[in-house]
Amino acid sequence: MTRVTRPARSAEDSTVERIATRVEGLVMSGTRLVAVDGPSGSGKSTLAGPLADRLRAPLVPIDDFVSWNDFAGWWPRFEAQVLEPLLTGHDAVYQQRDWKGDEFGDRLGPWRRVPASPVVVIEGVTSSRRAVADRLACSVWVEAPAAVRLERGLARDGEDHREVWQKWMVEEAVFFERDGTRSRADFTTSGGADASS
């Protein structure tokens, strides 16, 4: 595992370049899946966007599947609608979560097509879980202290989401511990502040 810290933009660019260089240098057939994982609010999206741009790869956010009341049970739909098609060279077609119309439910919204591509970046909580680990070309773990992650979440979602965020943070800590997600990462990077939470 390579340890990378991202305190500044140039360091972030360097991290993106190091990961991209590794992915591009892999000799393998089929689609190369790159997962950017870590707890909520850690900075996954901040890294995944530039990484997908650098790799000229489509980006599939796990937020299109997960919901406040379903932390990890959405995986079979992700497997069937995204992983299976992309890994067999076909476009993925799936319905995105309707966060605006049904924030606390499970309603689905518009359909999205992700074109088959030599590289695909999947970004979000549990994206490198054990169930997909052997099919990943590269996994990246992004971390930040719990207090920083909670602060980011409340800045985005509002103070009225504090209880939901705290419950979610417990769920993801339990999941990651049981799954051993961090220990399998090819790269570990700080999403800001001191990464020891």
N, C-alpha and C positions, 0 to 999 in steps of 0.2 A: 504494500500500500504506500502511495506517495502522499506525504503531508504537505499541504499548500495553505498558506494564510493569505487572505485577500483584504488588506486594510485600505488600499487605494486603487484608483481606476487603472493605473499602469500594472499593478499587481493582478487585478482582475483580468486584464488583457493577457497577461503572461499565463495565468491559470487556464484561460480559454485556449490559448495557443498550445500549451502543453497537453491538454486533454485532446484537442483536435489532432495534433501531431500523432499521438498514440493511436487514435481511432483510424486515421488515414493510413497508418503504417501496418495495420492488421491485415494479415493474409487469411481471408476466409470467404466462403461463398455465401451468397444470399444477402439479406438485409442486415446491416450492423445496427443493433439497437443500443442506444446510449441512455441510461437512466440517471436522472438527477434527483436524488432522494434526500430526505432529512426531515426533521420536525417542522411543523407549520411555523411560519415567520422567520425561518432561518436564513432566507436569501436564495432559495432554489430558483425562483423565477428570474431573479436578477442575474444569475449565472447562465441559466438555460437559454434565455433569449439570444444573448450574444454568441453562445456556443452553437446553437442551431443556425444562426446567420453565418458563422464562420465555416460550418460544415455544409452549408447550403442544403440543410435538412429540414423537413417538416417537423413541427413541434406539436406534440399531443399532451395537453395539460390534464393531469389527473382530476383537477377541479371540474372537468367535464363529466365526471362519473361519481365522485364522492358527494356525500351530503352530511349535514350536521348530525343526522340521526342514523347514518350508516357509514361508520368509519372504514370498514374493510370488506364488507359483504358484497360490494358491487363488482368485485374482481371477475366473476364468471362472464359478465357482460363485456368487460374490457378484453378479456381473453378471446371471446368469440368474435367481437366486432372490430377489434384493433390488432391484437397480436397475431392471431391465426391468419387473417388476410395478408398483413404486411410481411410476415415471415415466409409466406408462400408466393410472394411477388405480386400480390393483388392490392388494389386500393382498399383502404378501410373506410367503411361508411357506418356512422354511429349517430345517435341522438345525444345532444349535449344536455347536461343538467340545467334546469330552469331556475337559476339562482335569483333572478329578479322577480319572477312571478310566484315562486314557491320556495323562499329561502330556507324554511325549516322542514320542508317535506322532501319528496323524492320525485316530483314531477319532472318529466323530460321536456325539452324545448326543441329548437331547430336541429335539423340534420346537418352533419358535417362530413365532407369527404377529405380523406388524407391520401394523397397519391403515393403509390408504391415508389420507393426511393432507395438508393444504395445505403443511406444512413437515415435513421429516424431518431429523434430525441423525444423521450417521454419524461415528463417533469411532474413531480408531485409526491406527496406523502405516500409511502409504501410502493413506489414505482420500481424499486429494485428488490422487492420481497423475494423470499426463497422460491416461490412458485415460478419465477421467471429468471432467476439468477443464472441458470445454465444456458440461457438463450441470449444473454446480454454480451455485447462486445466490450462494454465498459460501464462501470457504475461509479457514480460520484456521490459522495455524502457531504452535504452542506450542514454546518452546525453553527449555533449561536446560543448564548446563555438563555435560560428560560425566561428571565425577567425582560430581556431585550425582545424575545419573540412575542411575549404577551403584550408588551408595549406596542410593538408593530401591529399586532392583530387588532388591538383596541383602537389604534389610530386609524386603521382602515375600516373596521366594522362598527366602532362606537362603544362607549363605556357600557351600554346596555347588553353587550355581548360577553361581558367578563365571565359570568358563570358558564356559558357555553364554551368559551375558550379554555377555561380551567379544566372542565370535564374532558374536553378534546385532548388537552396536553397530557392528561393522565392516561387516556386510551392509547395515544400514540407511544408514550413511554413504555407501556406494558407490551404493546405489539412489537416494537423495535427490539426490546429485550428478549422476548420469546423467539423472534424471527432471526436474531443475530445479524440484522441488516447492516449496521455500521461496520462490523468486522469483515464483511465481504467486499467492501468498497475498494475500487482500484485507486481512487483519489479521495482524500478527505480535505475539505477546505473550510475556512472560517467565513461565515456570512456576515461578520461584523462583531465588533467589541471583542471581548476575551471569550474564546470558545469553550472554556471550561465551565460547564453549568452545574 
